[in-house]
């Protein structure tokens, strides 16, 4: 588990920024592969998903190890992950981008939501997609998939470094999800990314207002003309942003 603890202040800032802004801020730092490829929200939510990562890694299922009877094992990693994911965290699952079988279903994800998780992300399939989409908790999966995880996946390790949709995810990293998808913010960068993106969102609101009033984007977005930066400073003073 990462030593970093996401503060309420940083969490509140991140709930007001977009994955696009985070992607740009991370790109400035040389990080190009922090977007979780191939996952979509089961149903768009009005809230932005923000929480630290609690991970579960799947490997390809070997038939002799994964009959239905394995669920009698009270230490089965999939079940234990659901029951131990801390409140306010996001359960992130590595299914090797194989969505031909489910990595969870509505009963497990409902239990996760009842325990206070901030969300769930998997680069594999999901059972009972409609039921999961109806939950208040944000949920991101590759696609609906009826077969049980046991047909293709074996839950093998909890809270270890994983790959989810080609993005590296370390336990404690900060997951941010909106209608466009999910970004992984390395834990040690979370506070500064929150601050930078808050300012980026402010400038983009200013730009959108200018564009709606007929302004051209050259020199405005990005802000390379001094006169636009002066206008922005005046706008911030006027709006308190």
Backbone as JSON, one array per atom type, in Angstrom:
{
  "sequence": "XXXXXXXXXXXXXXXXXXXXXXXXXXXXXXXXXXXXXXXXXXXXXXXXXXXXXXXXXXXXXXXXXXXXXXXXXXXXXXXXXXXXXXXXXXXXXXXXXXXXXXXXXXXXXXXXXXXXXXXXXXXXXXXXXXXXXXXXXXXXXXXXXXXXXXXXXXXXXXXXXXXXXXXXXXXXXXXXXXXXXXXXXXXXXXXXXXXXXXXXXXXXXXXXXXXXXXXXXXXXXXXXXXXXXXXXXXXXXXXXX",
  "N": [[0.85, -1.19, 0.0], [0.55, 2.21, -0.85], [2.26, 4.92, 0.78], [1.17, 7.36, 0.52], [-1.56, 9.45, 1.31], [-4.64, 10.36, 0.21], [-5.89, 13.53, 0.51], [-8.82, 15.27, 1.74], [-8.96, 17.82, 0.68], [-7.43, 17.68, -1.71], [-8.85, 15.64, -3.0], [-11.35, 16.92, -3.34], [-10.62, 18.97, -5.12], [-9.85, 17.46, -7.36], [-12.27, 16.28, -8.1], [-13.4, 18.22, -9.6], [-12.1, 18.5, -11.96], [-11.11, 17.44, -15.3], [-10.52, 14.33, -17.11], [-9.17, 14.93, -19.43], [-7.74, 17.3, -18.83], [-6.06, 16.29, -16.83], [-4.62, 14.4, -18.31], [-3.16, 16.09, -20.01], [-1.62, 17.53, -18.12], [-0.07, 15.45, -17.04], [1.26, 14.63, -19.32], [2.93, 16.82, -19.77], [4.82, 16.24, -17.9], [6.11, 14.15, -18.97], [4.73, 11.76, -18.94], [2.99, 9.5, -20.7], [1.25, 7.36, -20.87], [-0.93, 7.01, -19.1], [-3.64, 6.82, -19.32], [-6.42, 4.73, -19.07], [-6.88, 2.39, -21.37], [-9.61, 1.45, -23.44], [-11.78, 1.13, -21.66], [-15.08, 1.9, -20.52], [-17.65, 3.97, -19.02], [-20.16, 2.19, -17.26], [-22.55, 3.44, -16.99], [-22.96, 6.83, -17.56], [-22.12, 9.14, -14.97], [-23.11, 11.82, -12.75], [-21.16, 12.62, -11.08], [-17.62, 12.89, -10.62], [-15.35, 10.23, -10.58], [-13.12, 9.68, -8.01], [-10.43, 8.34, -6.34], [-8.08, 6.39, -4.42], [-6.09, 3.66, -5.69], [-6.89, 0.26, -5.27], [-5.83, -2.85, -5.89], [-6.46, -5.72, -8.05], [-5.26, -8.61, -9.47], [-5.64, -10.63, -12.31], [-4.86, -13.79, -13.82], [-4.49, -15.92, -16.76], [-6.96, -18.43, -16.68], [-6.41, -21.71, -15.51], [-7.72, -24.79, -16.3], [-7.89, -26.95, -14.44], [-7.63, -25.68, -12.05], [-9.73, -24.0, -11.63], [-12.57, -24.77, -11.17], [-16.14, -24.45, -10.48], [-16.32, -24.95, -7.79], [-14.29, -23.59, -6.49], [-15.2, -21.29, -5.36], [-16.03, -21.96, -2.86], [-13.92, -21.6, -1.25], [-12.96, -19.56, 1.28], [-10.95, -17.77, 1.12], [-10.78, -16.92, -1.45], [-9.43, -14.89, -3.95], [-10.81, -12.95, -5.5], [-13.24, -12.51, -4.13], [-12.21, -11.77, -1.61], [-10.91, -9.4, -2.27], [-13.05, -7.69, -2.8], [-14.16, -7.56, -0.26], [-12.19, -6.34, 1.23], [-11.3, -4.01, 0.09], [-10.53, -0.7, 0.8], [-12.66, 1.84, 2.27], [-13.61, 4.54, 0.2], [-11.69, 4.04, -1.69], [-10.73, 2.89, -5.02], [-11.5, -0.05, -6.67], [-9.37, -1.69, -8.77], [-8.98, -3.66, -11.57], [-6.97, -6.02, -13.22], [-7.3, -7.61, -16.09], [-5.9, -8.36, -18.25], [-6.83, -7.16, -20.54], [-8.78, -8.83, -21.56], [-11.89, -9.37, -22.42], [-13.68, -11.39, -22.74], [-14.81, -12.84, -20.73], [-16.47, -12.3, -17.59], [-15.2, -10.06, -15.07], [-16.36, -9.43, -12.76], [-19.62, -9.21, -11.19], [-23.0, -7.95, -10.7], [-23.74, -8.46, -8.01], [-21.32, -8.63, -6.51], [-20.25, -6.1, -7.12], [-22.22, -4.43, -6.15], [-21.98, -5.01, -3.43], [-19.42, -3.95, -3.05], [-19.98, -1.24, -3.47], [-21.73, -0.81, -1.33], [-19.95, -1.03, 0.75], [-18.64, 1.33, 0.61], [-16.83, 2.01, -1.39], [-15.11, 4.06, -3.82], [-15.33, 3.58, -6.48], [-15.04, 1.38, -9.39], [-12.84, -0.24, -11.63], [-12.13, -2.04, -14.54], [-10.29, -3.76, -17.01], [-11.46, -5.83, -18.24], [-14.36, -7.95, -18.87], [-17.85, -7.59, -17.77], [-20.47, -8.83, -15.78], [-24.09, -8.58, -15.67], [-24.57, -5.89, -16.44], [-26.5, -3.84, -16.61], [-27.55, -3.7, -14.01], [-25.27, -2.93, -12.59], [-24.76, -0.49, -13.79], [-26.9, 0.94, -12.78], [-26.23, 1.54, -10.2], [-25.17, 4.06, -7.81], [-22.46, 4.37, -7.53], [-19.58, 4.99, -9.51], [-18.62, 2.99, -12.33], [-16.39, 1.29, -14.39], [-15.82, -0.62, -17.22], [-14.64, -2.94, -19.76], [-16.59, -4.11, -21.46], [-19.96, -5.52, -21.51], [-20.27, -8.97, -20.46], [-21.2, -12.25, -20.33], [-20.12, -14.85, -19.45], [-18.8, -16.53, -16.54], [-16.04, -15.37, -14.53], [-14.34, -17.5, -14.03], [-14.08, -19.04, -16.3], [-12.1, -17.95, -17.88], [-10.39, -16.37, -16.34], [-8.22, -16.25, -13.51], [-8.27, -15.09, -10.31], [-5.51, -13.84, -8.78], [-3.75, -12.24, -7.23], [-3.67, -9.66, -4.77], [-3.66, -6.15, -4.39], [-1.22, -5.32, -5.67], [1.31, -4.13, -8.0], [-0.11, -3.48, -11.2], [-1.22, -3.85, -14.64], [-3.66, -1.99, -16.22], [-5.74, -1.79, -18.83], [-3.48, -1.17, -20.35], [-2.3, 0.83, -18.86], [0.03, 1.58, -16.3], [-0.58, 0.71, -12.96], [-0.16, 1.39, -9.64], [-0.59, 0.3, -6.29], [-2.41, 2.61, -4.38], [-2.08, 4.73, -6.14], [-3.81, 7.47, -7.7], [-7.01, 7.29, -8.98], [-8.91, 8.73, -11.53], [-11.99, 9.28, -12.91], [-14.18, 10.11, -15.59], [-16.75, 11.04, -17.97], [-15.29, 10.51, -20.24], [-13.46, 8.53, -19.67], [-10.83, 6.92, -17.81], [-8.15, 8.13, -15.86], [-4.88, 7.49, -14.56], [-3.25, 8.7, -11.86], [-0.05, 9.06, -10.72], [0.76, 8.5, -7.34], [2.56, 10.23, -5.98], [2.36, 12.54, -7.39], [-0.15, 13.54, -7.17], [-1.17, 15.73, -5.58], [0.02, 18.05, -6.71], [-0.85, 17.84, -9.34], [-3.57, 18.14, -8.99], [-3.7, 20.84, -8.19], [-2.59, 22.15, -10.44], [-4.35, 21.37, -12.51], [-6.73, 22.47, -11.63], [-6.27, 25.18, -12.11], [-5.95, 25.0, -14.89], [-8.54, 24.24, -15.7], [-9.92, 26.52, -15.01], [-8.8, 28.4, -16.81], [-9.67, 27.25, -19.23], [-12.42, 27.51, -19.01], [-12.61, 30.28, -19.23], [-11.61, 30.56, -21.86], [-13.6, 29.18, -23.33], [-15.77, 30.84, -22.89], [-14.86, 33.12, -24.23], [-14.68, 32.12, -26.88], [-17.35, 31.49, -27.38], [-18.24, 34.06, -27.58], [-17.27, 34.79, -29.99], [-14.5, 34.88, -30.4], [-11.34, 34.03, -31.93], [-9.23, 31.09, -31.92], [-6.46, 31.09, -32.17], [-3.59, 31.94, -30.52], [-5.12, 32.24, -28.31], [-5.86, 29.75, -27.35], [-3.65, 27.32, -27.11], [-2.8, 29.75, -24.53], [-0.96, 31.99, -25.85], [-0.67, 34.61, -26.6], [0.0, 37.72, -25.19], [-1.97, 39.62, -24.69], [-4.28, 38.15, -24.39], [-3.75, 36.77, -22.03], [-3.73, 38.88, -20.26], [-6.41, 39.6, -20.43], [-7.46, 37.3, -19.33], [-6.53, 37.41, -16.69], [-7.99, 39.61, -15.81], [-10.54, 38.58, -16.07], [-10.48, 36.53, -14.16], [-10.24, 38.06, -11.88], [-12.7, 39.3, -11.93], [-14.52, 37.19, -11.78], [-13.76, 35.68, -9.63], [-12.36, 33.36, -9.99]],
  "CA": [[0.0, 0.0, 0.0], [1.3, 3.46, -0.9], [2.22, 5.73, 1.99], [0.42, 8.57, 0.23], [-2.97, 9.48, 1.7], [-5.38, 11.39, -0.52], [-6.59, 14.4, 1.44], [-10.12, 15.77, 1.3], [-8.73, 19.01, -0.14], [-7.02, 17.25, -3.04], [-9.98, 14.92, -3.59], [-12.35, 17.9, -3.78], [-10.11, 19.63, -6.33], [-9.87, 16.52, -8.49], [-13.65, 16.03, -8.55], [-13.83, 19.35, -10.44], [-11.27, 18.56, -13.16], [-11.43, 16.41, -16.29], [-9.44, 13.43, -17.52], [-8.4, 15.62, -20.46], [-6.78, 18.19, -18.17], [-5.07, 15.45, -16.16], [-3.76, 13.83, -19.35], [-2.23, 17.13, -20.45], [-0.69, 17.81, -17.04], [0.87, 14.34, -16.94], [2.08, 14.66, -20.54], [3.97, 17.83, -19.52], [5.82, 15.61, -17.05], [6.66, 13.04, -19.7], [3.94, 10.54, -18.73], [2.12, 9.41, -21.87], [0.44, 6.14, -20.89], [-1.68, 6.92, -17.85], [-5.06, 6.67, -19.62], [-6.81, 3.32, -19.13], [-7.44, 2.19, -22.71], [-10.63, 0.45, -23.72], [-12.85, 0.99, -20.67], [-16.13, 2.92, -20.63], [-18.57, 3.91, -17.88], [-21.36, 1.39, -17.48], [-23.55, 4.48, -17.21], [-22.36, 8.11, -17.14], [-22.56, 9.66, -13.68], [-22.97, 13.26, -12.59], [-20.0, 12.85, -10.22], [-16.34, 12.39, -11.09], [-14.78, 9.21, -9.71], [-11.78, 9.98, -7.5], [-10.06, 7.5, -5.2], [-6.83, 5.67, -4.57], [-6.24, 2.34, -6.28], [-6.73, -1.01, -4.57], [-5.75, -3.63, -7.12], [-6.67, -7.17, -8.14], [-4.66, -9.11, -10.71], [-6.07, -11.92, -12.85], [-4.04, -14.46, -14.83], [-5.34, -16.86, -17.51], [-7.43, -19.55, -15.86], [-6.07, -23.08, -15.87], [-8.98, -25.49, -16.07], [-7.91, -27.8, -13.25], [-7.59, -24.85, -10.85], [-10.85, -23.06, -11.58], [-13.96, -25.24, -11.22], [-17.05, -23.61, -9.68], [-16.14, -25.22, -6.37], [-13.28, -22.73, -5.86], [-15.88, -20.24, -4.6], [-16.19, -22.4, -1.47], [-12.73, -21.14, -0.55], [-13.22, -18.24, 1.87], [-9.82, -16.9, 0.79], [-10.74, -16.67, -2.9], [-8.91, -13.53, -4.08], [-11.82, -12.02, -6.01], [-14.14, -12.19, -3.01], [-11.45, -11.06, -0.57], [-10.66, -8.03, -2.75], [-14.29, -6.93, -2.6], [-14.4, -7.4, 1.17], [-11.09, -5.63, 1.89], [-11.03, -2.71, -0.55], [-10.87, 0.31, 1.81], [-13.65, 2.87, 1.96], [-13.06, 5.68, -0.53], [-10.74, 3.58, -2.71], [-11.26, 2.34, -6.27], [-11.01, -1.39, -6.99], [-8.87, -1.69, -10.15], [-8.72, -5.05, -11.92], [-6.15, -6.32, -14.39], [-7.75, -8.83, -16.75], [-5.11, -8.49, -19.48], [-7.69, -6.64, -21.63], [-9.56, -9.94, -22.09], [-13.27, -9.11, -22.0], [-14.55, -12.51, -23.14], [-15.48, -13.33, -19.52], [-16.65, -11.24, -16.59], [-14.29, -9.96, -13.93], [-17.24, -9.26, -11.6], [-21.02, -9.05, -11.53], [-23.7, -6.91, -9.94], [-23.77, -8.73, -6.57], [-20.04, -8.22, -5.95], [-20.05, -4.65, -7.25], [-23.14, -3.8, -5.2], [-21.33, -5.14, -2.13], [-18.34, -2.98, -3.05], [-20.59, 0.08, -3.29], [-22.26, -0.75, 0.03], [-18.82, -0.87, 1.66], [-18.15, 2.7, 0.53], [-15.79, 2.23, -2.4], [-15.33, 5.23, -4.68], [-15.58, 3.16, -7.85], [-14.42, 0.14, -9.84], [-12.32, -0.17, -13.0], [-11.6, -3.31, -15.02], [-10.1, -3.82, -18.46], [-12.13, -7.04, -18.7], [-15.8, -7.88, -19.01], [-18.67, -7.45, -16.58], [-21.81, -9.43, -15.8], [-25.18, -7.78, -15.08], [-24.16, -4.5, -16.7], [-27.58, -2.91, -16.3], [-27.61, -3.54, -12.56], [-24.11, -2.15, -12.16], [-24.97, 0.88, -14.27], [-27.93, 1.59, -11.97], [-25.66, 1.95, -8.91], [-24.64, 5.42, -7.74], [-21.0, 4.29, -7.62], [-19.06, 4.87, -10.87], [-18.06, 1.69, -12.69], [-15.81, 1.3, -15.74], [-15.43, -1.94, -17.7], [-14.45, -2.98, -21.2], [-17.89, -4.36, -22.1], [-20.71, -6.61, -20.86], [-19.82, -10.31, -20.81], [-21.96, -13.15, -19.47], [-19.44, -15.99, -18.82], [-18.14, -16.31, -15.25], [-14.59, -15.14, -14.61], [-13.6, -18.76, -13.92], [-13.85, -19.64, -17.61], [-10.89, -17.4, -18.5], [-9.55, -15.61, -15.42], [-8.02, -16.66, -12.13], [-7.84, -14.0, -9.42], [-4.28, -14.43, -8.24], [-2.99, -11.4, -6.31], [-4.36, -8.45, -4.33], [-2.91, -4.95, -4.03], [0.12, -5.39, -6.24], [1.34, -3.37, -9.25], [-0.81, -4.14, -12.29], [-1.54, -3.09, -15.84], [-5.1, -1.95, -16.5], [-5.88, -1.09, -20.09], [-2.12, -0.75, -20.72], [-1.78, 1.85, -17.95], [0.58, 1.03, -15.06], [-1.3, 1.13, -11.76], [0.45, 0.95, -8.4], [-1.49, 0.5, -5.16], [-2.34, 3.95, -3.83], [-2.21, 5.74, -7.18], [-5.14, 8.09, -7.68], [-7.81, 7.04, -10.18], [-9.89, 9.78, -11.81], [-12.82, 8.85, -14.02], [-15.33, 10.92, -15.99], [-17.45, 10.48, -19.11], [-14.34, 10.14, -21.29], [-12.68, 7.36, -19.29], [-10.13, 6.89, -16.52], [-6.72, 8.44, -15.79], [-4.14, 7.03, -13.38], [-2.31, 9.74, -11.42], [0.9, 8.53, -9.74], [0.43, 9.04, -6.02], [3.43, 11.33, -5.57], [2.05, 13.73, -8.19], [-1.58, 13.84, -7.07], [-1.46, 17.06, -5.05], [0.39, 19.1, -7.67], [-1.73, 17.72, -10.51], [-4.86, 18.74, -8.6], [-3.56, 22.29, -8.23], [-2.38, 22.6, -11.82], [-5.55, 21.16, -13.31], [-7.72, 23.45, -11.19], [-5.97, 26.39, -12.87], [-6.23, 24.72, -16.3], [-9.99, 24.27, -15.91], [-10.3, 27.93, -14.94], [-8.46, 29.05, -18.08], [-10.51, 26.72, -20.3], [-13.74, 28.16, -18.89], [-12.42, 31.6, -19.82], [-11.49, 30.39, -23.31], [-14.9, 28.81, -23.88], [-16.58, 32.05, -22.87], [-14.37, 33.97, -25.32], [-15.05, 31.48, -28.15], [-18.8, 31.7, -27.55], [-18.44, 35.46, -27.94], [-16.77, 35.0, -31.33], [-13.03, 34.98, -30.48], [-10.59, 32.96, -32.57], [-8.44, 30.31, -30.95], [-5.01, 31.28, -32.33], [-3.07, 32.82, -29.47], [-6.01, 32.16, -27.15], [-5.84, 28.38, -26.83], [-3.17, 27.76, -25.79], [-2.67, 31.19, -24.33], [0.39, 32.44, -26.21], [-0.68, 36.06, -26.79], [-0.02, 38.42, -23.91], [-3.24, 40.33, -24.49], [-5.27, 37.18, -23.88], [-3.43, 36.49, -20.63], [-4.2, 40.04, -19.52], [-7.87, 39.45, -20.36], [-7.74, 36.2, -18.4], [-6.32, 37.92, -15.33], [-9.14, 40.47, -15.5], [-11.69, 37.67, -15.94], [-10.35, 35.86, -12.87], [-10.56, 39.05, -10.84], [-14.14, 39.58, -11.98], [-15.33, 36.01, -11.47], [-13.27, 34.99, -8.45], [-11.82, 32.06, -10.38]],
  "C": [[0.88, 1.24, 0.0], [1.19, 4.2, 0.43], [1.41, 7.0, 1.77], [-1.03, 8.42, 0.67], [-3.64, 10.65, 0.99], [-6.18, 12.23, 0.46], [-7.93, 14.83, 0.87], [-9.93, 16.97, 0.38], [-8.36, 18.63, -1.57], [-8.14, 16.5, -3.74], [-11.02, 15.9, -4.13], [-11.91, 18.63, -5.04], [-10.23, 18.72, -7.54], [-11.28, 16.22, -8.98], [-14.15, 17.11, -9.49], [-12.99, 19.47, -11.71], [-11.58, 17.36, -14.06], [-10.24, 15.49, -16.55], [-8.57, 14.09, -18.58], [-7.35, 16.53, -19.84], [-5.69, 17.38, -17.48], [-4.1, 14.86, -17.17], [-2.73, 14.84, -19.82], [-1.19, 17.43, -19.39], [0.35, 16.7, -16.89], [1.8, 14.29, -18.15], [3.21, 15.68, -20.4], [5.11, 17.25, -18.69], [6.41, 14.37, -17.7], [5.9, 11.74, -19.57], [2.85, 10.45, -19.79], [1.08, 8.29, -21.79], [-0.37, 5.93, -19.62], [-3.19, 6.85, -18.07], [-5.39, 5.19, -19.75], [-7.54, 3.08, -20.45], [-8.56, 1.15, -22.7], [-11.69, 0.25, -22.67], [-13.82, 2.16, -20.81], [-17.01, 2.85, -19.37], [-19.77, 3.03, -18.21], [-22.58, 2.29, -17.68], [-22.92, 5.78, -16.74], [-22.98, 8.6, -15.83], [-22.36, 11.17, -13.64], [-21.76, 13.62, -11.73], [-18.76, 12.28, -10.89], [-15.8, 11.38, -10.09], [-13.37, 9.62, -9.3], [-11.51, 9.07, -6.3], [-8.75, 6.81, -5.47], [-7.07, 4.23, -5.0], [-5.98, 1.23, -5.27], [-6.85, -2.06, -5.66], [-6.02, -5.12, -6.95], [-6.13, -7.63, -9.49], [-5.21, -10.5, -11.06], [-4.97, -12.47, -13.78], [-4.96, -15.39, -15.63], [-5.71, -18.06, -16.65], [-6.91, -20.88, -16.41], [-7.22, -23.96, -15.41], [-9.01, -26.31, -14.78], [-7.9, -26.99, -11.96], [-8.86, -24.03, -10.65], [-12.22, -23.67, -11.84], [-14.84, -24.33, -10.36], [-16.84, -23.8, -8.18], [-15.1, -24.31, -5.7], [-13.94, -21.61, -5.05], [-16.21, -20.67, -3.17], [-15.01, -21.95, -0.61], [-12.95, -19.72, -0.03], [-12.07, -17.25, 1.61], [-9.71, -16.63, -0.71], [-10.45, -15.19, -3.14], [-9.94, -12.53, -4.6], [-12.75, -11.56, -4.89], [-13.44, -11.38, -1.93], [-11.18, -9.62, -0.99], [-11.89, -7.15, -2.53], [-14.49, -6.62, -1.12], [-13.3, -6.62, 1.9], [-10.72, -4.31, 1.23], [-11.44, -1.6, 0.43], [-11.93, 1.3, 1.33], [-12.97, 4.04, 1.26], [-12.05, 5.32, -1.59], [-11.48, 3.09, -3.95], [-10.66, 0.96, -6.47], [-10.64, -1.41, -8.48], [-8.42, -3.1, -10.49], [-7.97, -5.18, -13.25], [-6.6, -7.67, -14.96], [-7.05, -9.04, -18.09], [-5.89, -8.06, -20.72], [-8.5, -7.76, -22.3], [-10.99, -9.81, -21.56], [-14.22, -10.24, -22.37], [-15.27, -13.13, -21.95], [-15.53, -12.2, -18.52], [-15.53, -11.25, -15.57], [-15.06, -9.71, -12.64], [-18.67, -9.15, -12.12], [-21.7, -8.12, -10.55], [-23.72, -7.18, -8.43], [-22.46, -8.28, -5.92], [-19.86, -6.71, -6.01], [-21.02, -3.88, -6.36], [-22.57, -3.88, -3.78], [-20.19, -4.12, -1.99], [-18.88, -1.57, -2.8], [-21.12, 0.24, -1.87], [-21.14, -0.55, 1.06], [-18.16, 0.5, 1.54], [-17.03, 2.94, -0.46], [-16.15, 3.43, -3.27], [-15.61, 4.84, -6.12], [-14.91, 1.83, -8.14], [-14.01, 0.31, -11.3], [-11.76, -1.54, -13.37], [-11.41, -3.23, -16.53], [-10.64, -5.13, -19.04], [-13.63, -6.84, -18.78], [-16.52, -7.76, -17.68], [-20.02, -8.12, -16.8], [-22.82, -8.43, -15.25], [-24.92, -6.28, -15.24], [-25.25, -3.5, -16.35], [-27.68, -2.65, -14.81], [-26.45, -2.71, -12.04], [-24.24, -0.7, -12.59], [-25.97, 1.64, -13.43], [-27.4, 2.03, -10.6], [-25.19, 3.4, -8.96], [-23.12, 5.43, -7.93], [-20.55, 4.18, -9.08], [-18.41, 3.51, -11.12], [-17.62, 1.73, -14.14], [-15.34, -0.11, -16.09], [-15.23, -1.88, -19.21], [-15.77, -3.16, -21.93], [-18.64, -5.41, -21.29], [-20.23, -7.97, -21.35], [-20.44, -11.3, -19.83], [-21.14, -14.25, -18.79], [-18.78, -15.61, -17.5], [-16.64, -16.11, -15.45], [-13.81, -16.45, -14.64], [-13.31, -19.39, -15.28], [-12.54, -19.18, -18.23], [-9.91, -16.76, -17.52], [-9.41, -16.32, -14.07], [-7.52, -15.46, -11.33], [-6.66, -14.5, -8.61], [-3.57, -13.58, -7.2], [-3.73, -10.1, -6.03], [-3.35, -7.37, -3.98], [-1.43, -5.04, -4.38], [0.14, -4.47, -7.48], [0.69, -4.16, -10.38], [-0.77, -3.26, -13.54], [-3.04, -3.14, -16.02], [-5.3, -1.13, -17.76], [-4.58, -0.46, -20.55], [-1.55, 0.36, -19.84], [-1.18, 1.17, -16.72], [-0.17, 1.59, -13.86], [-0.6, 0.53, -10.55], [-0.55, 1.18, -7.26], [-1.29, 1.89, -4.56], [-2.32, 5.05, -4.86], [-3.64, 6.28, -7.17], [-5.83, 7.89, -9.02], [-8.84, 8.16, -10.33], [-10.67, 9.38, -13.05], [-13.95, 9.81, -14.3], [-15.98, 10.29, -17.21], [-16.54, 10.03, -20.24], [-13.55, 8.88, -20.96], [-11.99, 7.56, -17.96], [-8.66, 7.21, -16.7], [-6.15, 7.9, -14.49], [-3.11, 8.1, -13.03], [-1.35, 9.11, -10.42], [0.74, 9.25, -8.41], [1.26, 10.26, -5.66], [3.16, 12.62, -6.33], [0.63, 14.24, -7.94], [-1.87, 15.27, -6.62], [-1.14, 18.15, -6.07], [-0.45, 19.03, -8.94], [-3.08, 18.35, -10.2], [-4.79, 20.25, -8.69], [-3.44, 22.79, -9.67], [-3.65, 22.48, -12.65], [-6.69, 22.1, -12.9], [-7.52, 24.75, -11.96], [-6.25, 26.19, -14.36], [-7.72, 24.8, -16.59], [-10.5, 25.71, -15.88], [-10.02, 28.61, -16.27], [-9.35, 28.54, -19.21], [-11.93, 27.27, -20.22], [-13.7, 29.56, -19.48], [-12.38, 31.52, -21.34], [-12.84, 30.08, -23.93], [-15.83, 30.01, -23.93], [-16.18, 32.98, -24.01], [-14.79, 33.42, -26.68], [-16.54, 31.66, -28.41], [-19.14, 33.14, -27.91], [-17.81, 35.81, -29.28], [-15.26, 35.07, -31.47], [-12.44, 33.79, -31.23], [-9.67, 32.28, -31.58], [-6.94, 30.53, -31.06], [-4.53, 32.33, -31.33], [-3.91, 32.83, -28.21], [-5.92, 30.78, -26.5], [-4.85, 27.55, -27.64], [-2.9, 29.25, -25.74], [-1.26, 31.67, -24.58], [0.46, 33.94, -26.46], [-0.86, 36.76, -25.45], [-1.36, 39.08, -23.66], [-4.32, 39.39, -23.96], [-5.01, 36.83, -22.42], [-3.84, 37.65, -19.73], [-5.71, 39.98, -19.35], [-8.25, 38.37, -19.35], [-7.59, 36.66, -16.96], [-7.5, 38.79, -14.89], [-10.4, 39.63, -15.29], [-11.66, 36.97, -14.58], [-10.71, 36.83, -11.73], [-12.06, 39.28, -10.75], [-14.97, 38.4, -11.48], [-14.91, 35.3, -10.19], [-12.71, 33.63, -8.73], [-10.3, 32.06, -10.42]]
}
